[in-house]
Amino acid sequence: MEELRSIQWFPGHMTKTKRKIESQLKLIDAVAILLDARIPFSSCNPDLRSIINNKPRLVVLNKCDMADPAETKRWIALFRQKNIAAIALDCKTGKGLNAFIPTVKQVLADRISAWEEKGMKGRTIKVMVVGIPNVGKSSFINRMSKQNRAKVEDRPGVTRGNQWYTIGKGFDLLDTPGVLWPKFEDALVGEKLAFIGSVKDEITDTEHLSGRLLEYLRDNYSAPLCSRYKLEEAAIAGLQGYEILEMIGRKRGMLISGGETDTSRAAAAVLDEFRNATLGKITMDKAAEHTDVRI
Ligand code: G4P
C-alpha cells in the first residue's frame, strides 16, 4: 500500500509520548497494554517494551466480541506461555471486565506482599493504560470507572492530558500521556490497521483498501465472504480485489449513471460491514504466526 507506507507517522509525537510515559513510570505500579483482539500483533507498538522498561505489565485483548474466539484463546495462551498475564475484554458489553483487577493483583502479588510486610496494607494500586488510538482506552476506563469522563479526542496532533481515574477502593488508572502509534514499516501492519479503521479513511484510498481487504478475506475467510455477498468461490479465485469489489457493487445494485458500478459506495459498505463484524468474527493476526511476540 503505497499511500500507507509513505505517510510519516508523527515521529516527533512518538518521542514526546515516550518521554511523557517514561516520566510517569515512577508513579505507577503496572502497565495495562490494550491491544485489538482482531490484530494483537499489528496493534502493538514495538517500542513499548523499551519504553515501559521492566514495569510489571498485562495484556488486555479488547474488542474480543469482534475477534475469532478460538484465536483469542490462542493469543492468551501464547502470552501466558511467555509469562505475560493476558485477558480478553469486550468493552461494548463489559464482558471480561471482572477479571481485570484480580489479574493486576496477580501480576503484582510479590509487590503487594512486600507492601503488606512494610505495613502498607491496602496501598493504592496505580495502573497506566496504553494502546493505539481507537483500541478502546476511553471505553475501558469509562467502564472501569463507571463514569463518562474519559472520552477525549485521540488523534495525532490532539493532546490528551494525563488523567487519573479511581476505579474502586485502592485502585487507580492513569490515562496514557500521549499517543502510541505502531510502526508501519511492515506494510501489512499498516493495512490491517486501516482495515479495522484505526487509520483515518480520509488518508487512504478506500476503494484500494477495500479491494485489499477483499483479497485478504478471499484468501483467508472465503466462506463468510462468499455467503455475505452471494459470491461463488470459484468465480473470485485469482481476481484482483477491485474486480471483487465491482462484482459486489453490481450484485447490490450500486450503480451510477451510465450503468457503471459505484465502487466507492461498495467500498464503504464492505469496510463498514467488516468493521462492525457483520462479516463475522475475524482475527487477522494469528498467534501461531507470531510466537516470537515480545511485550
Ligand atoms: P480510544 O480511547 O483508545 O481511542 O478508543 P475509544 O474508547 O474511543 O473506542 C473507539 C471505538 O471502539 C468506539 O466506537 C468504541 O465504542 C469502540 N469500542 C471500544 N471497545 C470496544 C469493544 O470491546 N467492542 C466493540 N465492538 N467496540 C468497542 P465509536 O464508533 O468510535 O464510538 P461509539 O460507537 O462508541 O460512539
Boltz pocket constraint, residues with backbone or C-beta under 6 A from the ligand:
constraints:
  - pocket:
      binder: B
      contacts: [[A, 62], [A, 63], [A, 64], [A, 65], [A, 66], [A, 89], [A, 90], [A, 91], [A, 92], [A, 93], [A, 131], [A, 132], [A, 133], [A, 134], [A, 135], [A, 136], [A, 137], [A, 138], [A, 139], [A, 140], [A, 150], [A, 152], [A, 154]]
      max_distance: 6.0
